[in-house]
Structures are given as structure tokens and as C-alpha cells.
Amino acid sequence: MSDPESLRCSSVRNRGGVQRVEGKLRASVERGDYYEAHQMYRTLFFRYMSQAKHAEARELMYRGALLFFSHNQQNSAADLSMLVLEVLEKSDAKVEDEILEHLAKLFSLMDQNSPERAAFVSRALKWSTGGSSKLGHPKLHQLLALTLWKEQNYSESRYHFLHSSDGEGCAQMLVEYSASRGYRNEVDLFVAQAVLQFLCLKNKSSASVVFSTYTEKHPSIQKGPPFVQPLLNFIWFLLLAVDGGKLTVFTVLCEQYQPSLKRDPMYNEYLDRIGQLFFGVPPKQSPSYGGLLGNLLNSLMGSGEDDDGVEEAQEDSSPIELD
């Protein structure tokens, strides 16, 4: 038997073994023996890990977590979900769509207010980028954003969309966010903030997509450009200026639209960063924000960029708020 065939046969046998064990555990859960079943899952987890059977351990813990969630056993389910992450952290598992989808599924089933959920998503994002300084794989951020959108947790959803590559999904969420939680005179603010933040993360393509999709789909925005709202015209011109890269155009644009830009004091902070990233403006010499706020802002700017963008962001330490 060739090596590939041998590996496939071994994989089939291992999967069959996991399924037989899972059948016994499922029966225990169905009887309501939750504590006993939970302890058996943990025992099998450590046994598999000691034997370096990482795939089997991960699959068993994942299925076990789903089983406990289906019986509303949140604590046991969250514990097994954490063990799924422990396998990933201790093994050489590659970041694959299926694994990211499994992690997002577990996240979606956790109690929205549980501390375990926050701990789970933090570890999952860290694992998805190999424990680097970046804040998580874009695909995982997208899946988390979609879950939070369904839960109408728009603020958290927006944060994760910013660190994904899904500008269209972000725009559609923002349309709903604006329609359900915002005032009519704020329709331009929702998309302006998102576009500026995408640009600060050096994600020009998503910035363009979120702007075009939002302005096309929002029921309170008349077709443009030009638009009735001056701030939308500014964003439209800004995206064109970014493509051109001419500092004089960027400078004049910012000066002409100062009345609109004063609506949010953070806009000039965003534009300072955008000027540095796309127009060669030198970094400010003023000190960064200090304390907890400064740490938060700097950490938020540490993801969503390619390698060159990360280096640029490190050289330009001007922090901005993306939460």
C-alpha cells in the first residue's frame, strides 16, 4: 500500500474511532449525565493530546461542544470550546477556512454576555495569525462580524468588519445600523467614519466598496455623486485623491471641507494618518496619547495591514481610535 493510501486508511480508522467514542458520550448527555460526560470528554482530550492525536482531539472537543450547546449546557460547552483552541495552539494545525468556520460557529453559540466568550474570541484571533502582533485573520473577523450583526451588536460587528476584507458586508450592516439606531441627519457619519478607518488600515479597496455600497443602498441618501450631504462629497473626492496621490489635492480638499470635518473631532486624526500613508506627509512630532487609551489606540492600528503597512504604521506612531 502506498504512503498516501496508508494515510487515508489511517485517517478513516481514526475518524471511525472518534465517532464510536462520541456515540457513547452522546448517549450519556442524552440521559442528562452532563457532569459525567463533561469529565469524560476532558479525560479523552488529555489522552489524545498525550498521544499527539491532535486532529482527533480537536474534532471530538468540537462535536462535544456542539452537543452541550444543543442541551443548553453553556459552561461545559464553553470549556470544550476552549480545549479546541488549546489543541490548535499546541499543534501545527494550519489556518484553514473549515477551522475558522468551526471557531465562528462556537462563538455564535456562546452566551453573548459570558466572560468565556470574550476570552474565546481573543484567543481564537491570536491563534489565527500565529500569535503575531496583528489582530486576527480577516476571514475570522468577517465571520465574527456576521454573527454580531445578526445579534444586532452593531458596534462590535463594525470593529470586526474593519479588520476583514468585506467592505460590502460592512456597508450593508452600516445601512441597517444607521436606519435602526441613528438619526436621519447622521446618515453620512456612519459611512464617513468607516471609510476613514479603512483607509487608516491601508485597506483602500474595502474603503471604496463600503462607500459605494452604502450610498447606493441607504434609503435616505439620494443618488450621487454629487450628494446632498457635503461630507459624502468629501469622502468621494478623498477616495479619488488617494488614487491620485497628489498632496496638493489632498490639502486643498481638507481645507475646503473643514466645516463638515469639524462634526467629529476624530476626523482630523484620521486624516493625519491618511496623509502619512498615501500622500507622504511627515508624522507629527507631538507625543502620542498616553495611558490605557493610548495602548488601545495603538493596538487597534496594529492589524489589517500588509507587511509594508505594518512597518509604516510603526514608523508613524500617530494613534487613532477605531473602536
C-alpha positions in Angstrom: 0.0 0.0 0.0 1.4 3.4 -1.0 2.0 6.1 1.6 -0.9 8.3 0.6 -3.3 5.3 0.7 -2.0 4.3 4.0 -2.5 7.8 5.4 -6.1 7.9 4.1 -6.9 4.5 5.6 -5.4 5.6 8.9 -7.5 8.8 8.8 -10.7 6.8 8.2 -9.9 4.4 11.1 -9.2 7.4 13.4 -12.4 9.1 12.4 -14.3 5.9 13.0 -12.8 5.6 16.4 -13.7 9.1 17.3 -17.3 8.5 16.1 -17.6 5.4 18.3 -16.4 7.2 21.4 -18.6 10.2 20.5 -21.6 7.9 20.3 -21.1 6.7 23.9 -20.6 10.2 25.1 -23.7 11.4 23.2 -25.8 8.7 24.9 -24.6 9.9 28.3 -25.5 13.5 27.5 -28.9 12.5 26.2 -29.5 10.8 29.6 -28.8 14.0 31.3 -25.5 12.9 32.8 -23.8 16.2 31.9 -21.1 16.3 34.6 -20.0 12.7 33.9 -20.0 13.3 30.2 -18.0 16.5 30.5 -15.4 14.8 32.7 -15.1 12.0 30.1 -14.6 14.5 27.3 -11.8 16.1 29.3 -10.2 12.8 30.1 -10.2 11.8 26.4 -8.8 15.2 25.5 -5.7 14.8 27.6 -5.3 11.2 26.5 -5.4 12.2 22.8 -3.1 15.1 23.4 -0.5 12.9 25.2 -0.6 10.6 22.1 -0.2 13.6 19.8 -3.6 12.8 18.2 -4.4 16.5 17.7 -6.9 16.2 14.9 -8.9 13.6 16.8 -8.8 15.7 20.0 -10.0 18.8 18.1 -12.8 17.0 16.3 -14.0 15.4 19.5 -14.0 18.6 21.5 -15.7 20.5 18.7 -18.5 18.0 18.4 -18.8 17.7 22.1 -19.1 21.5 22.5 -21.9 21.5 19.9 -23.7 18.7 21.8 -23.5 20.6 25.1 -24.7 23.8 23.4 -27.7 21.9 22.0 -28.6 20.9 25.5 -28.1 24.5 26.8 -25.1 23.4 28.9 -23.2 26.6 28.4 -20.4 26.1 30.9 -19.5 22.6 29.7 -19.8 23.7 26.0 -17.6 26.8 26.6 -15.0 24.7 28.4 -14.7 22.2 25.5 -14.6 25.2 23.1 -11.5 26.4 24.9 -10.0 23.0 24.6 -10.5 23.2 20.8 -8.3 26.3 20.9 -5.8 24.6 23.1 -5.3 21.9 20.5 -4.8 24.5 17.8 -2.3 26.4 19.9 -0.3 23.3 20.8 -0.4 21.6 17.4 0.9 22.6 14.0 -2.6 23.0 12.5 -2.7 25.3 9.6 -5.2 28.2 9.4 -7.9 26.8 7.1 -11.5 28.0 6.3 -13.1 25.0 7.9 -11.3 25.6 11.2 -12.1 29.3 11.1 -15.8 28.4 10.4 -15.8 26.0 13.4 -14.4 28.7 15.7 -17.0 31.2 14.5 -19.7 28.6 15.0 -18.7 28.0 18.6 -18.6 31.8 19.1 -22.1 32.2 17.7 -23.5 29.6 20.2 -21.9 31.1 23.3 -23.9 33.2 25.7 -23.4 36.8 24.5 -22.7 38.2 27.9 -20.4 35.4 29.2 -16.8 36.2 30.0 -15.8 32.9 28.3 -17.0 34.3 25.0 -14.6 37.3 25.2 -11.7 35.1 26.2 -12.5 32.6 23.5 -12.6 35.2 20.7 -9.4 36.8 21.9 -7.5 33.5 21.8 -9.0 32.5 18.5 -8.0 35.7 16.8 -4.5 35.4 18.3 -4.1 31.8 17.1 -5.4 32.7 13.6 -2.4 35.0 13.0 0.2 32.7 14.6 0.3 34.7 17.8 1.8 37.7 15.9 1.1 41.4 16.7 -1.7 41.5 14.2 -5.2 41.2 15.5 -6.5 38.2 13.6 -7.2 36.6 10.3 -9.5 38.7 8.0 -11.7 35.7 7.3 -12.3 35.0 11.0 -13.0 38.7 11.6 -15.6 38.6 8.8 -17.3 35.5 10.3 -17.4 37.1 13.8 -18.8 40.4 12.3 -21.6 38.5 10.6 -22.6 36.8 13.8 -22.5 40.0 15.8 -24.6 41.7 13.0 -27.3 39.0 13.4 -27.3 39.7 17.2 -27.7 43.4 16.4 -24.4 44.2 18.2 -23.6 46.7 15.5 -20.7 48.4 17.3 -18.7 45.2 17.8 -19.7 44.0 14.3 -18.3 47.1 12.8 -15.0 46.6 14.6 -14.6 43.1 13.1 -15.7 44.2 9.7 -12.9 46.8 9.7 -10.3 44.1 10.2 -11.8 41.9 7.5 -11.9 42.4 3.7 -15.6 42.5 3.4 -16.5 46.1 2.5 -19.8 45.1 1.0 -21.0 43.3 4.2 -19.8 46.2 6.3 -21.8 48.6 4.2 -25.0 46.6 4.4 -24.6 46.3 8.2 -24.0 50.0 8.5 -27.2 50.8 6.5 -29.1 48.7 9.0 -27.2 50.2 11.9 -27.9 53.8 10.7 -31.6 53.0 9.9 -32.3 51.4 13.3 -30.1 53.4 15.7 -29.1 56.6 14.0 -30.8 59.9 13.2 -31.6 61.0 9.7 -29.0 63.8 9.8 -26.3 61.2 10.7 -26.6 59.0 7.6 -23.3 60.4 6.3 -21.4 60.0 9.6 -21.8 56.2 9.7 -20.1 55.7 6.3 -17.5 58.5 6.7 -16.1 57.0 9.8 -15.9 53.6 8.3 -14.2 54.8 5.1 -11.6 56.9 7.0 -10.8 53.9 9.3 -10.4 51.5 6.4 -8.0 54.0 4.8 -6.1 54.3 8.1 -5.7 50.5 8.0 -4.4 50.9 4.4 -7.4 49.0 3.0 -8.2 51.2 0.1 -10.3 48.7 -1.8 -12.6 48.0 1.1 -12.9 51.7 1.8 -14.2 52.2 -1.8 -16.6 49.3 -1.7 -18.1 50.3 1.7 -18.7 53.9 0.4 -20.2 52.9 -3.0 -22.4 50.1 -1.5 -23.6 52.3 1.5 -24.5 55.3 -0.7 -26.3 53.1 -3.2 -28.3 51.1 -0.7 -29.2 53.6 2.1 -32.8 54.7 1.6 -32.1 58.2 3.0 -29.3 59.0 0.6 -30.2 60.4 -2.8 -28.2 59.0 -5.8 -24.9 60.6 -6.4 -22.2 61.8 -6.8 -22.6 64.6 -6.2 -24.5 64.1 -3.0 -26.7 66.4 -1.0 -24.5 65.9 2.1 -21.2 67.7 1.9 -19.4 65.1 4.0 -20.3 62.4 1.4 -18.9 64.6 -1.3 -15.7 65.0 0.7 -15.3 61.2 1.1 -16.0 60.7 -2.6 -13.3 63.3 -3.5 -10.9 61.8 -0.9 -11.1 58.3 -2.5 -10.3 59.9 -5.8 -7.4 61.8 -4.3 -6.0 58.7 -2.7 -5.8 57.1 -6.1 -4.0 60.1 -7.5 -1.7 60.5 -4.6 -1.2 64.3 -5.0 -0.6 66.1 -1.7 -1.8 69.5 -3.0 -5.2 68.0 -3.9 -5.5 66.3 -0.5 -4.5 69.5 1.3 -7.0 71.7 -0.6 -9.7 69.1 -0.1 -9.2 69.0 3.6 -9.2 72.8 3.8 -12.3 73.3 1.7 -14.4 70.8 3.8 -13.3 71.9 7.3 -16.9 72.8 8.3 -18.0 69.2 7.6 -14.9 67.7 9.1 -15.5 69.6 12.4 -18.6 67.5 13.0 -16.4 64.8 14.5 -13.1 65.7 16.3 -11.5 62.4 15.3 -11.7 63.1 11.6 -8.6 65.2 11.6 -6.7 62.5 13.4 -7.8 60.0 10.7 -6.8 62.4 8.0 -3.4 62.9 9.6 -2.8 59.2 9.3 -4.2 59.0 5.8 -1.9 61.9 4.8 1.1 60.0 6.0 0.1 56.7 4.4 -1.0 57.9 1.0 0.5 61.4 0.4 3.9 61.4 2.1 3.0 63.8 4.9 5.7 63.5 7.7 4.5 62.2 11.1 3.6 64.7 13.7 6.2 65.3 16.4 3.7 65.7 19.1 3.6 62.8 21.7 1.0 60.0 21.3 -1.9 59.6 23.7 -0.8 58.1 26.9 -2.1 55.5 29.4 -4.8 52.9 28.7 -6.4 54.9 25.9 -3.1 55.2 24.1 -2.4 51.5 24.4 -5.9 50.8 23.0 -5.5 53.1 20.0 -2.0 51.8 19.1 -3.1 48.2 19.3 -6.1 48.9 17.1 -3.8 50.3 14.5 -1.6 47.2 14.6 -3.8 45.0 12.3 -5.3 44.8 8.9 -2.2 45.9 7.1 0.3 44.1 4.8 3.9 43.9 6.0 4.8 47.2 4.4 1.8 48.8 6.0 2.8 47.4 9.4 6.3 48.9 9.1 4.8 52.2 8.0 2.4 52.2 10.9 5.2 51.5 13.3 7.3 54.3 11.9 4.3 56.6 12.1 3.1 56.2 15.7 0.2 58.7 15.4 -2.6 56.8 17.1 -6.3 56.9 16.1 -9.4 55.4 17.5 -11.0 52.5 15.7 -13.4 51.1 18.2 
